[in-house]
Amino acid sequence: MDNGNAVKRILILAANPKATTQLRLDEEVREIDEALRIAKNRDCFNLEQKWAVRPRDMQRALLDFEPNIVHFSGHGTGEDGLVMEDATGQTKLVSTEALASLFELYAGAVDCVLLNACYSEVQATAIAEHVPYVIGMNKAIGDKAALEFAIGFYDALGSGCSIERAFKLARVSILMAGIPEDLTPVLKCKSDLVESRPPSNASPAPKEHLSNISVSESIEKLTTPNVSSPVIALDEPEGQVPLDSAFYIERPPIEERCYETIIKRGALIRIKAPRQMGKSSLMLRILNHTVEQGCRVVLLNLQASGGKVLSSLDSFLYWFCARITRKLNLPNKLDEYWQSPMGGNDKCTDYFEYYLLEAISSPLVLCLDEVDELFLHREIASDFFGLLRAWHEESKINPIWQNLRIVITHSKEVYIPLNSNQSPFNVGIPIDLPPLTHTQVADLIQRHGLEWSDAEVDQLMELMGGHPYLVRVALYHIARKDMTMAKLIEIGPTEEWAYSEHLRRHLHNLGENEALLQAFKEVIVTQDKPVSISATDAFKLSSMGLVRFQGNNVIPLCDLYCRYFKDRLEVS
């Protein structure tokens, strides 16, 4: 470090509360100590450590050691703050505002803060108002990547590198280890924030409700209220909306209801919505909430269970248990249970009850994504879904099963014959994800840095019907200035543009069901007038996301679908 010959004091603060995922903090600190011990400038550094850190411990350590570099190792939760411990070793959140206020008191003394914790970019941005260099993580970071980054960073500092160069070398260390997480650490510089501020006599920006902007924007508005026309960092509109994204739109009261339900004993949540309507993004937030509550989480996408796995119930259940065991990082003991002459459901139940649920000390949240895959295999589906229902019922009387919480997501209506007393689809909490409302679409438009009139929002709503995926793709390209609304109206309902794969998939699915195809033709002929079709066809088209109900009748979801399918199906 180019800071003269004075000894630099490094303070490491580590916290891993009892109810949180156990991290390799001892290995991280040991490696940091070793990196500095063997460094050519080892005499220039003094390393201090504080473990099981409580908020007051952090304050005392800063007073006692007067560090130049503060390194926090532990858990982060994004917007809510960093995870420390209380007097009993349980989770204690320290807010972003509190951390920024604390480091404001050490402006000029602390040169660098390294937050080696998931989703800590929020805190890094706030602290960088007062500290020259702050490093945070823009999403979850794996143990190995966090370790490699720390080693690379302190190796570089110990060799005399500047903080900026040490940061770059630490990122390279992640790459050199073969880990594709080198872009997760981010460096926030106080000088950059200062340069981005307008003159002191600039007019204040209009007041905006913080719930309508991203986490990083919220911090920016709290700490530098006069920033004007910030550059919007756009997300690629594909797959799940990341946890730290500014572009996830909540659909109240759905999220809050899910958060309240999933922490209850024996909870079961059923999320149903057409493809690309936001099931996976909601599921991601539910699972993140449970992790913050100290639960273990396993996510299984049942589309990955094809081939021989679905040849029989026994092979499917064996795969099911094996995958969960692996994801929990537990020894595989399936051979002990699968030699039994009992049926597959009994063997699977015993494996959960007498091994998996006993082996973990916290509740297990099991998320089964895309269970539609099993609808094609009726014999497996009937027994497996009956098994899930049995586990849910058992949780009402058996404490061990109360530690299992289940989330199921699916797109299609459940048309396979299931005994009402053996189906998981008529118990628990049902969640149907609707299209975005006019207000929610207007909010998303603002988050893309666009200023539209109500008439322009209406135009987009008519074209897209509030479909989250269609709206996000449109706004992404309009915000990038490679598309205009006029051009979108012209080529959006064709295979010339970005919706081609989405539209062709619907066309293919309709082509495989002649009765459904004819029913949909009836719907798009009238377009704006509700049409009465058979209840079965109506629910199938609704589950595909092509129509919406008005009473017992249906109308097309949006003008984009009408125009595309009228042309492709030659409907006049």
N, C-alpha and C positions, 0 to 999 in steps of 0.2 A: 504493500500500500504506500502510495506516495504521500505520507503524512508525517515525515520527520522521524526522529528516533525515539519518540515517547512510546512507552509501553501501552498497547491497546488492550483494554479490558473487554472480554467477551463474556456475556452473561447468557447462559442457556437455561431456559424455563421449560419444564416438561410437565405435561398433565395428561393422564389417561384414566379418567374416572372408572369406577367399577362396572357400571352398566354400559360402557361404550366398547366398541371393537378394540381389542388389544393390539397396540402398535409395537414396532420394534424400536422403541425409543432408546433402550439401553445400548443397542448396537449402534444406533445413530450417534449418540453422544460419545461412545467409545471410539468410533471411527474419526469423529471430529478431533478428539483429544490426540489420537495417533497422528492425524494429518498435521496438526500444529507442532507436535513433539518432534517430528522428524524434518520439519520445514527448515530451510536455510535461514529464515528470519525468526526462528522459534523464540528467541529472546525478546522479540517485540510484542509478544502476546501473553496475556494472563487469562486463563479460562476459569470461570466460576459456574457452578451448577446448582440449580434448585429443582427438586422433584416434587411430584404431587402438588403442584402449585395451586394455591387458592388466590383469589383476587388480592387480598391484603398481603400475601407473600410476594406478589409481583411488585406492589408498591414499596414494600420494605427492601426488596432486593435492589431496586433502582436507587433507593436512598443509600443503602449500605455500600454497594459496589461501584456506583457511579460509572456504569459501563459506557463504552463507545459503540459497541455492537450488541444488540439484543436479539437472541435467537429463540423463537417459540416453537416447540415441537408438540403436536397433539392434534386435536380435532377442530375443524371449523364447520360452521353451519351456513355460511353465506351471509345473508342479510341480518340474521339474528345475532351474530357475533362469534367469538371464540369460546371453546369449551374448556373450562377449568374445573376445579374441584371445590366442594364445600367441606365443612368440618368432618363429615362422615364419609368422605370419599366419593360422594355422588356428584352428578353433573351440576355445574353452576355456569350459566352463560354470562359472558361479559360483553356488553353491547359495543358496537362500533363507535358510538358517540363517547362512551366512557374511555375507550382506548385512545381515541384521538385527543380527548381532553387531558389524559395522563401524559402522553408524549409531548403535548404542547408545553408542559412544564419543564421538559428536558430539551427544548429546542436549543441548539448550540452545543449541547453536551453529547447527545447520541448522534452518531454518524450514519448508522445503518440499522434497520430492523428487518429480520428475516422471519417470516411467518410460514413455517413448514407445516401447513395444515390445509386441508381441502377447502376450496371455495373461499379463500382468504383474500382474494383480490379486493373485495369490498373494504376490508379493514386497511389494506395496504394503501388504497387510494386516499382514505381519510387521514391516516397517519402521515402520509407524504406531504400533507399541508405544513408539517412542522419539522420533519426529519429529512435530510438530504436524499437518502436512498431507502426505499422500502421494497421488499420482495414478497409477493404473495402468490397464490395459486388460483388460476382462473376457472378451475373445475376440480373434481376429485383427482387425487394423485395417489398412485400405488405406493406401497411401502418401499419397494425396491427402487423406484424412480426417486422418491424423496431421499432415500439414503445416498444414492449416487450423486444427486444434486448437492447435498450437504458436503460430501467428501470432496467433490470437484471444486466447490466454492472455497472451502478452507484450505485446500491444497494450493489454490491460486493465490489467496490472500497471504498465505505463509511464504509464498515465493516472491512477494513484493508487488503483486498485481493490484491495480485499482479495483474498486468495487464493481464498476461497470464491466471491466474485462473479466473479473472473477465470475460475475453473473453469466457472461457469455460462455466461458470455459465450463461452468457447471452445467449449462444446458447441453454442451457437447458431450459431457461425461454421461448424461442420460442416453444420448444417441450411441455412444461408444459401447455401452452396455447392452445395446440391442433392444432398448425400450422405446416405443413410439410415443413418449410423453414429454418430449423436449420443449414443446410450446406451452406446457401447462404453467411453468413458473413465469411470472411477469415482473418487470422492474418498474417501479414508480419513482420518478425523480421530482423533488421539490421544485427544481429550476424549471422543469417543463410546465408544472402547474402555474407557477408565477408568471411565466411568459404568456400563458394562455389567457390570463386575466385581462379584461379591458381596462382602460384608464379609470381612475377613481371617480371621474365626473360622468361616467357613462350612465345612461338611463337604466333603471332596474328592469330586469326581465319580468314579464307578466307572471303572476302567481299561478302555479299549477299544482294540482293535487298529486302528492307523492305516490299514491296507489296507481297512477296512470303512467308512471315512468319506470325505467329499469332501476335495478339496485345501484349500479355504478353511477347512473345519472342522478339518483337521489342523493348520494354522497356529494356529488359535484355541486348540486344546488344548495345543499346545506352549508358547504364550506366555501364556495366561490359563487355567490348568488348572481353575479353580473355576467357570467359566461353567456355569450350569444352565439346562436347558430352552430352548436356542436356538430362534428362529423359523426353520423350514425354508423356504428359498426354493425353491418347486416349479417344475419345468420342465413346460411344456405337453407332454403325451405324444404328440407328432406328429413324424413324419419322423425324421431322424437325431438321435441323442443327441449334443448338442454336446460338443466336446473338453473343455471345462471343467466339464461337468456332474457333479454328485455321484451321478447315477443310472445311470451306465453300469456294468454288471456284467460283469466279465471271466469268460470261460469257459475256464480253463486246460486244456490248454497252448496253446490256439488262438492267442491274441494273440502270445505269445512265439515260437511257431513261425513265424508270419507275419513278425514283425520280423526274425528271423534269416534267413529265406529271401529277403526282398525286397532285401536289400543285396548278395546274391550276383549275380555276373555272369550275364546271360541268364536271370534268374529268371522263373518263371511260376507264378502262384497262381490256383487256381480255387475260388471261393467259391459254394457252392450251398446254398440254404435257401428255404423258402417265403417269400412276401411278409410283411413286417412282423416278421420273426424277427431282424433286426439286421444284415443284410448291409451296408447303407450305413453304419451306425455303425462297424462293424469296418473297412470300407474307409477311412473317414475317418481312423481311427487309424493304419492302415498308411501312408497317404499323408503324414500328419503326421510319422510316424517317418522316412520317406524324405527329407522336406524338412529335418529336423534333421540328416540325414546328408549334406546338400549336393546332393541330387538335384533335377532339375526334374520337375514333376508335371503331367500332363494328365489330366483326368477327362472322359470322354464318356459321356453317357447315350444309348444307342442308340434309346430311345423317341422321341428328338427328331429322328430321321432319316426320318420318315414321308413320305408323299406322293410327289412326283416323284423324290426322292432314292433311293427303293427301286424305281424303275422298271427299273433295269438295274444290273449289277455296275459298269460304268464310272462311272455317275453317283454311285453310292454311294461308291466309292473316291475320286472327286474331292472329294465332300463330306467324307469322312473325313480326307483330307490337308489340305483347306482349314481345317477346324475346328482341327486340331492346330497348324497353322502360326499361326493367329490366337491360339490360347491360349498359344503360346510367344512371341508378340509378335515374330515374324520376318516379313520381307518375303515376300509370296506369289510363288513362282516356278513355280507349277503349269503355266502356259502353256508354259514351256520344256520340261517333261517330258511333258506330255499331247499334244503334237503328234506324238509318236513313233507309228509304226504297230504297236508292240508291244501286247500285251494289257494289260488293266487291272492285273492282279497285278504284271506286270513294271514297268509305269510307277510304280505305288505303291512297289514295292521300291526302284527307283532313286531316287525322290524322298526316301525315308527314308535310304538308304545314302549317297548322294552330296550330299545337301543337309541335311536336318534333323539327322541324327546328327552330321554334321560341323560344323554351325553352332553347336551348343551344346557347352560345354566340360565338361559334367557328365553323369552318367547320366540317362536319361529313364525315368520310371515312367509307363506308359500304363495307365490304368484304364478298362476298358470295362464300364459298368454296364448291367444289364438286356439282355444279349445275346439273351434270349428273343425279342426283337422280330424278330430275323433268322430264327428258326425257321419263321416264316410265309412266308418267301421262300427256298425251298429252293435255287434256283440260285445266288442271291447268297451264302447261308449256306455252301454247300459250298465255293465258291471262296475266300470270305473266311476261313473257319476253317482251310482248307488253307494259306492265306497266313500266318496266325499260327503255325501249326505249322512251316512252312518257316523263318520267322524264328527261332523257338526253336531249331531244329536248326542253323541257320547260326551261332548264337551260340556253339556248341561249338567252332567252328574259325575264326571270323572276329572279330577284336578289335573292329571297329566295331559289330557287332551285340551284343557283350557289354554295351554301354552301354544296351541296351533291356531293361527289365524290364516284364512284363505282369501285370495283375490282371484277371481276368474274374469277373463275378458273374452268376448266373442263378438262376431259381426252378424252372423246369421241367426234367424229365428230357430228355436229348437223344435225341429219337426220329427225327430226320432221318438218312437214310443217309449216313454218312461213312466213307470208307476209314480203317481203323485206323491206317495210316501217314501219314494226312493230317489227323488230328483233333487239336486242342489239348486235347481233353477226356480224354485218357488219358496225358498227360505232365504234368510239373510237380508241384506240391503241391496235392492236393485238400483242401478245407476244407468240412466239413459242419457247419452250425451247429445244434446240438441245442436243445431247449427248456431252460429254466432248471431246475436241480435244486432240491430242497427247501431245501438250505443256501443257495443263491443267492437264492431267493425270500425266505427269512428275512432275509438281508442287506439286500435291497431294501426290505423292510418297515421295518427299523430306520432306513434312510436317509431314509425318509419321516416319521420321528419317531413311529412307531407301536410300541407295546409289546404284542406278541401272544404268546399261548401256543402251544406246539407243535400243539395241537389246532386252533387257528384257522389256523395255517399249513397244516396238512393239509387243512382245509376249502377254502382258496383253491386249493391245488394240485389237488384233485379237480375243482373247478369250472373251472379255467383250464388245467390240464395243464402249467403252466410256460411257457406261450406269452408271450414278452416283452411284446408289445404289449397283449394282454389284461390281463396283470398290472399293467403300468404305468398303464393307464387306470383300473383299479379302485383302485389305491393312491392315485393322484392325487386322485380324487374323495372317497375315504374320508379322506385326510389333510386335505382342505379342509372336511370335515364336512358335505358335501352328499350323502353316501351312507353307508349302513351295510351291514355284511356281510349282514345278514338281508334287507334290501331288494335288494341286489345279486343274491342267490340267486333272489329272486322275479322281478325284471324284467330281469336281465342277459341271459338267453337269449331275449329278445323284441326286436322292432323299436321298442319304446318308448324304449329307452335308447341310450347312446353307441355300442354295438356294432352298431347297425342297418346302417350302410353296409358294415361288414366282413362281416356275416352275409349280407346281400343279394348281395354280390359272389360269395361262395361258392355261394349258391343259383343265381345266374345261370350261373356256370361249369358247375355240375353239370347244369343244364337243357339245355346245349348238347351234351351227350354222354350219350345215353340209356343206353348200356352202362355207363358210369361211374356214372350215377345209380342204376341197379339194383344195381350192386356195392356202393355205399355204403349203400343200404337194407339189404342183407344184414348189413353191419357193425353198423349201429346197432340192428337188431332184437335182437341178442344182447347188445349193449352191453359187458358186462364179460368176455365170453368171446371169446378169439381166434378169428378166422374165416379160413378159407382161401378166397381169391379168386384170379383169374388174376394172374400176376406183373406183367403190364402195368398192369392196373387198380390193383394194390396200390402200384406205384411212382408212378403218376399221382396217386393220392389222398394218398400220402405227400408228394409234391412240392408239393401244394396245402396241406399242413399239417393235413389233416383226420384222418389216422390215424397211428399209429406201429406199428412192427413189433415182434412178439414171435416170434422165430424167423422162420419163413417165413409166419406168419400175421399178421393186423393187428387192432388194436382202435381205437376212436375216441380221438382225442387227449385229449378232455376231456368232462366232463359237460355243459358249456355247449353244445357242438356237438350232443350227443345230444338234449338237450331241445329245442333250436331246430328241428333238422331232422326229428325225429320229428313235431313239430307241423306244420311246413310241408309235409312229404312225406306226411303222413297215414299214418305208420307206427305200428302199435300194438305 
